[in-house]
Protein backbone atom coordinates (compact mmCIF):
# COMPACT_ATOMS: atom_id res chain seq x y z
CA UNK A 1 0.00 0.00 0.00
CA UNK A 2 2.91 2.37 0.61
CA UNK A 3 3.98 1.88 -3.01
CA UNK A 4 0.47 2.69 -4.26
CA UNK A 5 0.21 5.75 -2.06
CA UNK A 6 3.64 6.96 -3.15
CA UNK A 7 2.84 6.54 -6.84
CA UNK A 8 -0.43 8.43 -6.43
CA UNK A 9 1.29 11.18 -4.49
CA UNK A 10 3.69 11.65 -7.38
CA UNK A 11 0.75 12.08 -9.78
CA UNK A 12 -1.12 14.67 -7.70
CA UNK A 13 0.20 18.21 -8.20
CA UNK A 14 0.72 20.11 -4.98
CA UNK A 15 -2.06 22.51 -3.94
CA UNK A 16 -4.55 21.17 -6.49
CA UNK A 17 -8.12 20.43 -5.39
CA UNK A 18 -9.89 17.29 -6.57
CA UNK A 19 -13.56 16.40 -6.31
CA UNK A 20 -14.68 13.12 -4.81
CA UNK A 21 -15.35 11.71 -8.27
CA UNK A 22 -12.00 12.94 -9.52
CA UNK A 23 -10.14 11.15 -6.76
CA UNK A 24 -12.24 8.02 -7.37
CA UNK A 25 -11.21 8.00 -11.04
CA UNK A 26 -7.53 8.26 -10.12
CA UNK A 27 -7.78 5.42 -7.62
CA UNK A 28 -9.75 3.31 -10.09
CA UNK A 29 -6.67 3.38 -12.30
CA UNK A 30 -4.75 1.52 -9.61
CA UNK A 31 -5.65 -2.09 -10.28
CA UNK A 32 -6.59 -4.34 -7.35
CA UNK A 33 -6.46 -1.63 -4.72
CA UNK A 34 -9.21 -0.82 -2.26
CA UNK A 35 -10.38 2.79 -2.65
CA UNK A 36 -10.92 3.47 1.06
CA UNK A 37 -7.54 2.00 2.01
CA UNK A 38 -5.75 4.09 -0.61
CA UNK A 39 -7.53 7.24 0.58
CA UNK A 40 -6.65 6.48 4.18
CA UNK A 41 -3.02 5.92 3.24
CA UNK A 42 -2.82 9.21 1.37
CA UNK A 43 -4.37 11.07 4.28
CA UNK A 44 -1.95 9.44 6.75
CA UNK A 45 0.90 10.54 4.53
CA UNK A 46 -0.33 14.11 4.84
CA UNK A 47 -0.71 14.19 1.05
CA UNK A 48 -4.46 14.71 1.04
CA UNK A 49 -6.72 16.80 3.21
CA UNK A 50 -10.40 15.92 3.06
CA UNK A 51 -12.70 18.95 3.08
CA UNK A 52 -16.42 19.46 2.65
CA UNK A 53 -17.24 22.11 0.10
CA UNK A 54 -20.04 24.31 1.40
CA UNK A 55 -22.41 26.77 -0.26
CA UNK A 56 -26.01 27.38 -1.15
CA UNK A 57 -26.79 25.35 -4.25
CA UNK A 58 -30.15 27.01 -4.95
CA UNK A 59 -30.18 28.85 -8.27
CA UNK A 60 -32.03 32.18 -8.67
CA UNK A 61 -34.16 31.70 -11.84
CA UNK A 62 -34.18 35.43 -12.59
CA UNK A 63 -30.39 35.71 -12.77
CA UNK A 64 -29.18 32.17 -13.28
CA UNK A 65 -26.81 32.78 -10.36
CA UNK A 66 -26.39 30.60 -7.33
CA UNK A 67 -27.58 32.14 -4.09
CA UNK A 68 -24.95 32.92 -1.48
CA UNK A 69 -27.18 34.77 0.93
CA UNK A 70 -26.58 34.51 4.65
CA UNK A 71 -28.03 31.13 5.48
CA UNK A 72 -26.96 27.83 6.91
CA UNK A 73 -24.19 26.40 4.73
CA UNK A 74 -25.28 23.39 2.71
CA UNK A 75 -22.61 20.77 1.97
CA UNK A 76 -22.32 20.52 -1.81
CA UNK A 77 -19.69 17.82 -2.13
CA UNK A 78 -16.39 16.56 -0.76
CA UNK A 79 -13.12 17.91 -2.08
CA UNK A 80 -9.60 16.63 -1.57
CA UNK A 81 -6.86 19.22 -1.37
CA UNK A 82 -3.33 18.11 -2.13
CA UNK A 83 -1.49 19.56 0.83
CA UNK A 84 1.88 17.90 0.59
CA UNK A 85 4.12 15.22 -0.85
CA UNK A 86 5.92 12.60 1.19
CA UNK A 87 8.02 11.44 -1.72
CA UNK A 88 11.32 13.03 -0.70
CA UNK A 89 11.59 11.63 2.80
CA UNK A 90 10.00 8.25 2.00
CA UNK A 91 12.19 7.56 -1.02
CA UNK A 92 15.35 8.68 0.73
CA UNK A 93 14.61 6.61 3.84
CA UNK A 94 13.50 3.50 1.97
CA UNK A 95 15.19 0.51 3.59
CA UNK A 96 16.76 2.75 6.26
CA UNK A 97 15.95 3.85 9.80
CA UNK A 98 15.17 7.15 11.49
CA UNK A 99 15.50 8.32 15.10
CA UNK A 100 13.14 10.85 16.71
CA UNK A 101 14.41 12.74 19.77
CA UNK A 102 11.96 14.80 21.81
CA UNK A 103 11.10 16.04 25.28
CA UNK A 104 7.99 14.26 26.53
CA UNK A 105 6.66 17.26 28.44
CA UNK A 106 6.00 19.43 25.37
CA UNK A 107 7.23 17.57 22.28
CA UNK A 108 5.29 14.31 22.37
CA UNK A 109 2.27 15.27 20.17
CA UNK A 110 4.45 16.48 17.27
CA UNK A 111 6.85 13.54 17.62
CA UNK A 112 3.95 11.09 17.63
CA UNK A 113 2.45 12.62 14.48
CA UNK A 114 5.69 12.32 12.54
CA UNK A 115 6.42 8.83 13.85
CA UNK A 116 2.92 7.58 12.97
CA UNK A 117 3.08 9.02 9.45
CA UNK A 118 6.47 7.47 8.71
CA UNK A 119 5.34 4.14 10.15
CA UNK A 120 2.23 4.27 7.94
CA UNK A 121 4.55 4.77 4.97
CA UNK A 122 6.44 1.60 5.87
CA UNK A 123 9.57 3.32 7.21
CA UNK A 124 11.11 1.89 10.36
CA UNK A 125 12.49 4.05 13.13
CA UNK A 126 13.08 4.59 16.84
CA UNK A 127 10.79 6.76 18.94
CA UNK A 128 12.93 7.98 21.84
CA UNK A 129 10.79 8.48 24.91
CA UNK A 130 12.33 9.79 28.12
CA UNK A 131 9.45 8.36 30.16
CA UNK A 132 10.56 4.82 29.33
CA UNK A 133 13.56 4.43 31.61
CA UNK A 134 12.95 1.16 33.39
CA UNK A 135 16.14 -0.81 33.95
CA UNK A 136 19.39 -0.15 32.11
CA UNK A 137 18.50 -1.56 28.68
CA UNK A 138 16.87 1.69 27.51
CA UNK A 139 20.26 3.42 27.42
CA UNK A 140 21.66 0.72 25.19
CA UNK A 141 18.55 0.88 22.98
CA UNK A 142 19.03 4.60 22.44
CA UNK A 143 22.72 4.27 21.52
CA UNK A 144 22.22 1.27 19.25
CA UNK A 145 19.34 2.91 17.38
CA UNK A 146 21.17 6.22 17.06
CA UNK A 147 24.14 4.47 15.49
CA UNK A 148 21.85 2.56 13.10
CA UNK A 149 19.83 5.58 12.00
CA UNK A 150 20.11 7.35 8.65
CA UNK A 151 18.20 10.43 9.80
CA UNK A 152 17.80 12.01 13.23
CA UNK A 153 14.86 14.35 13.85
CA UNK A 154 15.18 16.75 16.79
CA UNK A 155 11.71 17.91 17.84
CA UNK A 156 12.69 21.33 19.15
CA UNK A 157 10.10 22.31 21.73
CA UNK A 158 10.84 25.15 24.14
CA UNK A 159 12.35 22.87 26.81
CA UNK A 160 13.96 20.29 24.49
CA UNK A 161 17.55 21.51 24.98
CA UNK A 162 17.17 21.65 28.77
CA UNK A 163 16.69 17.87 29.07
CA UNK A 164 19.95 15.95 29.75
CA UNK A 165 18.80 12.92 27.76
CA UNK A 166 17.87 15.10 24.79
CA UNK A 167 21.23 16.86 24.98
CA UNK A 168 23.05 13.51 24.83
CA UNK A 169 20.95 12.26 21.91
CA UNK A 170 21.44 15.55 20.04
CA UNK A 171 25.19 15.79 20.58
CA UNK A 172 25.88 12.10 20.09
CA UNK A 173 23.95 12.01 16.79
CA UNK A 174 25.75 15.07 15.43
CA UNK A 175 29.18 13.92 16.65
CA UNK A 176 28.56 10.66 14.77
CA UNK A 177 27.90 12.65 11.62
CA UNK A 178 24.24 11.62 11.35
CA UNK A 179 22.07 13.71 8.98
CA UNK A 180 20.00 15.77 11.40
CA UNK A 181 16.83 17.82 10.96
CA UNK A 182 15.79 20.46 13.47
CA UNK A 183 11.98 20.30 13.54
CA UNK A 184 10.94 23.40 15.43
CA UNK A 185 7.53 23.50 17.11
CA UNK A 186 8.17 27.02 18.37
CA UNK A 187 10.16 30.05 17.25
CA UNK A 188 13.91 29.77 17.71
CA UNK A 189 13.86 32.66 20.19
CA UNK A 190 11.75 30.51 22.55
CA UNK A 191 14.23 27.62 22.68
CA UNK A 192 15.78 27.40 26.14
CA UNK A 193 19.50 26.62 26.53
CA UNK A 194 20.00 25.81 22.86
CA UNK A 195 23.66 24.97 22.08
CA UNK A 196 25.24 27.81 20.10
CA UNK A 197 26.88 25.51 17.57
CA UNK A 198 23.45 24.34 16.38
CA UNK A 199 22.49 27.80 15.15
CA UNK A 200 25.91 28.16 13.53
CA UNK A 201 25.71 24.95 11.51
CA UNK A 202 22.13 23.57 11.32
CA UNK A 203 19.04 25.39 10.12
CA UNK A 204 16.03 25.72 12.42
CA UNK A 205 12.49 26.29 11.15
CA UNK A 206 9.18 26.53 12.98
CA UNK A 207 6.77 23.99 11.48
CA UNK A 208 3.75 24.94 13.57
CA UNK A 209 0.75 26.61 11.96
CA UNK A 210 -1.21 28.03 14.83
CA UNK A 211 -1.55 25.14 17.26
CA UNK A 212 -1.08 22.43 14.60
CA UNK A 213 2.04 20.83 13.17
CA UNK A 214 2.45 21.34 9.42
CA UNK A 215 2.98 17.63 8.91
CA UNK A 216 2.88 17.75 5.11
CA UNK A 217 5.77 20.23 4.96
CA UNK A 218 7.82 18.24 7.48
CA UNK A 219 7.34 15.00 5.57
CA UNK A 220 8.25 16.68 2.30
CA UNK A 221 11.70 17.69 3.55
CA UNK A 222 14.84 16.21 2.04
CA UNK A 223 17.18 14.17 4.18
CA UNK A 224 20.02 16.67 4.75
CA UNK A 225 23.72 16.18 4.21
CA UNK A 226 25.73 15.00 7.22
CA UNK A 227 26.80 17.78 9.60
CA UNK A 228 30.10 19.46 8.83
CA UNK A 229 33.20 18.50 10.80
CA UNK A 230 33.14 21.73 12.84
CA UNK A 231 29.64 20.89 14.10
CA UNK A 232 30.67 17.32 14.89
CA UNK A 233 33.61 18.58 16.91
CA UNK A 234 31.48 21.01 18.92
CA UNK A 235 28.92 18.29 19.64
CA UNK A 236 31.66 15.93 20.77
CA UNK A 237 33.14 18.60 23.03
CA UNK A 238 29.71 18.99 24.67
CA UNK A 239 29.58 15.27 25.35
CA UNK A 240 33.08 15.21 26.76
CA UNK A 241 32.27 18.17 29.03
CA UNK A 242 29.68 16.00 30.75
CA UNK A 243 31.97 13.00 31.18
CA UNK A 244 34.54 12.32 33.90
CA UNK A 245 37.81 14.26 33.30
CA UNK A 246 39.83 11.19 32.27
CA UNK A 247 37.24 9.74 29.89
CA UNK A 248 39.07 11.27 26.94
CA UNK A 249 42.35 9.64 28.02
CA UNK A 250 40.68 6.22 28.13
CA UNK A 251 39.32 6.62 24.61
CA UNK A 252 42.65 8.00 23.36
CA UNK A 253 44.33 4.91 24.77
CA UNK A 254 41.96 2.66 22.82
CA UNK A 255 42.89 4.54 19.65
CA UNK A 256 46.65 4.48 20.42
CA UNK A 257 46.72 8.28 20.53
CA UNK A 258 47.87 8.76 24.12
CA UNK A 259 51.52 9.35 23.16
CA UNK A 260 50.46 12.17 20.84
CA UNK A 261 48.94 14.17 23.70
CA UNK A 262 50.75 16.41 26.16
CA UNK A 263 51.58 14.66 29.39
CA UNK A 264 51.56 16.21 32.84
CA UNK A 265 48.98 18.84 31.90
CA UNK A 266 45.35 19.17 33.06
CA UNK A 267 42.87 16.71 31.58
CA UNK A 268 40.99 19.64 30.07
CA UNK A 269 43.99 20.58 27.90
CA UNK A 270 44.49 16.96 26.78
CA UNK A 271 40.81 16.77 25.90
CA UNK A 272 41.08 19.82 23.63
CA UNK A 273 44.23 18.43 22.00
CA UNK A 274 42.45 15.15 21.42
CA UNK A 275 39.50 16.91 19.76
CA UNK A 276 41.82 18.86 17.48
CA UNK A 277 43.69 15.70 16.57
CA UNK A 278 40.83 13.35 15.80
CA UNK A 279 38.58 15.81 13.99
CA UNK A 280 41.21 16.51 11.38
CA UNK A 281 40.25 13.21 9.76
CA UNK A 282 36.78 11.84 9.01
CA UNK A 283 37.91 8.26 9.54
CA UNK A 284 39.58 9.06 12.85
CA UNK A 285 36.59 11.13 13.98
CA UNK A 286 34.27 8.23 13.18
CA UNK A 287 36.46 5.80 15.11
CA UNK A 288 36.62 8.19 18.05
CA UNK A 289 32.89 8.92 18.31
CA UNK A 290 31.97 5.25 18.04
CA UNK A 291 34.06 4.65 21.17
CA UNK A 292 32.39 7.41 23.16
CA UNK A 293 30.21 6.07 25.94
CA UNK A 294 27.42 8.56 26.65
CA UNK A 295 25.69 6.02 28.91
CA UNK A 296 27.81 7.26 31.81
CA UNK A 297 26.20 10.68 31.70
CA UNK A 298 22.55 9.68 31.49
Beta strands, then each sheet from edge to edge (+ up, - down):
strand 1: 17-19
strand 2: 48-54
strand 3: 59-60
strand 4: 65-66
strand 5: 75-82
strand 6: 97-101
strand 7: 124-127
strand 8: 151-156
strand 9: 180-184
strand 10: 204-206
strand 11: 208-209
strand 12: 212-213
sheet 1: 1+ 5- 2+
sheet 2: 3+ 4-
sheet 3: 7+ 6+ 8+ 9+ 10+
sheet 4: 11+ 12-
end
